[in-house]
Amino acid sequence: MIQRHFVAAAPPPPKGVKYHHASAAAGWLHVTGQLPTDPAAPDAPFPEGIEAQTAQTFRNLATIVEAAGYSFADTVFARIYLSDFDRDYDGLNRAFYRVFTDEAAVPSRTTVGVARLGRGALVEIDLVLHREP
């Protein structure tokens, strides 16, 4: 059985787009890619710089993950998209390792450079988490 999670405290999907923030099945949680959107002001400009944008993105992810009953410690895999890989990779890593502080428990991940992200964001992150049902 698949359980869909729409989290009112998380940033809403863009106008005209319908999706859930996460879907859970058999102990797995797949969290939809998040941008550095302020949930209280979804149309506001994004924070300046990769570290600030990554921190906001992780706050959004935390809201969704916790609402679904998981924690970042359950993260198996992170997919990260950067609109300027060469410029922002190091700053992304600094912010990433503020969230995943235990070297032995850092999740697997892929980080790719892309031509453009929604609303001109510098970063987008989606997560796959697991815990025993």
Buried (B, 14 or more C-beta within 10 A) or exposed (E): EEEEBBBEEBBEBBEEEEEBBBBBEEEBBBBBBBBBBBBEEBEEEBBEEBBBBBBBBBBBBBBBBEBBEBEBEBBBBBBBBBBEBEEBBEBBBEBBEEBBEEEEEBBEBEBEEEEEBEBEBBBBBBBBBBBEE
